[in-house]
Amino acid sequence: MGQKIGFEAKLYYCAAGVVADDWTELTNVKDVTLNVEAGEADVTTRASEGWKATVAALFDAGLEFEMVWDTEDAGFTALQTAFFARSAIGLAIMDGGIAVAGAQGLKADFAVLNFSRNEPLEEALSVSVTVKPTYSATAPSWTTIEAS
């Protein structure tokens, strides 16, 4: 069965970055949105006969999610620390477990660009988090877990 339900997906962090490969699941996460898109490069020539021609250029990725505001949660603290220290944090956004054969997703070192606290009157405090790949010795990669 190829389709998956959102709760089957997993979000992992590695405070030391992707290169450390020491992943911990972020379990205090609600809805997650992974945006991946390609930039555009114009390759129009006279041979296009009046049509604009485009090819995919650089990839861009962004990740947005919410967490319950829980200062005792290690994942929350790792993201909060990365935000205020302006440091990178490794994240793996997978459609299954990080050790499950066939699971796939994006792995990269990310900069935490938004860490906004939400205070709804009748619900738990939460934090909206936005991250994007950042400068790193390890390039972002779309990863598929191989069978062992």
N, C-alpha and C positions, 0 to 999 in steps of 0.2 A: 504494500500500500504506500503510494508516494506522497499523498497529502499529509500535512501535519496540522495540529492545533497549536495555537499560540502558547499554551502552558507547557508544551513539550520542548519549546525552545529554551536555551540556556544562555545566560550572560555571565562571563567570568572576568575576573580581574587578577592582575599580577602587579603589585605595587612596585616591584623592581624593574618592570618593563617586560616586553615580549621576549627578549633574549633569555631571561631567567627561566621561562617555561615552567613556572610554579603556579598553576592556576587554582583559584578558589572561586566557587560559584557565588554570585551575588543573588541571594535568595530574597532580599528585601526590595524586590523590583516589581513594579506594576507593568503597565503597558509600555512596550518598547517599539520604537520606529527606527529602522535602519534605512537611510537614504543613500543609494549609490547611483551616481550618474556619470556620464562621460561629457566632457566639454566638446565643443565643435570646432573644427578647422575647415575653412573654406578652401575647396580645391576646384573651384569653378574655372573652366577653360573655355575657349571658343568652341571646342568639340562638344561641349554640353548643350549646344544649340539653343541658347537662351534660358536654360534651366540652371539654377544654382545647385552646385554639388558640394556635399558635406561629408566629412569622415569623422569618426569618433576620435577625440584627442585624449587629454589627460582625464583620469578618473578622479572623482570627488566623492567623499563620503562624509556623512554626519549621522550621529546617533542621538536620539532624544528618548528619555525615559523618566519615570517618576519613582521615587522611593518614599517609604514612610520615614519621617524625621525621627531617627533613632540613633542617638549619639553613643549608644553602647554596641551598635552593630559595626563589626570590623570593616565591612565593605563600604558602608556609609562614611566611616571615619577616613578610609583610604582615599575616597573621592573628594571629601571635604579638604583633606590635607593637600592633595594634588592641586585643587583649585586655588587655595590660599598661598601655596608655595610656588604656584605657576610652574609646576613640574609635570612631567609625563607620567602616565599610568598605562600599563598594558591592559587591553581589553580584547576579549574574544566573544563575538556575537555569533552563536552557533544555533543551528536548527535542531540540535540534539546534544547529547552529552559530549564533552571534550574528548572522551576516550571511546566513543561509539563509532564503529566502522560505518562510513558513509555520511556521517554528519558533516555539514559544511557551513562555512561562514567567514566573516572577516576577522583577521587578527592584525592588530597594529598598536603602536604606542600613540596615545591620544592626549590632547590638551583638554582640560575641563574648562569650557568657555562660559557656561552658565550654571549657577548653583543657587536657584531661587527658592526661597521658602514660601509655601502656600499655607494659609491659615483659614480654611473654611470654618464657618461657625459651628457646624454639626458633624465634622469629620476630623480624623487625625491630622496633625500637621504633616505636611509632605514636602518634598523637595523635587523641583523640576531640574533635570540635568541635561545639558547639551555638551557633547564632545565631538572633536574632529581630529583626524590623524595629524600628528605633529612631527617636527624635525627629530629624526632618529637615525641611528646607524643601521636599524633594521627597517626595511621598507614594508609598508602594509602588504598583506597578501590575502587572497581568497583561498581558503584552505579546505581540503576534503580529507577527513580522517581515513587513513588506510586500514584495512583489516590486518590484524597481527598474525 
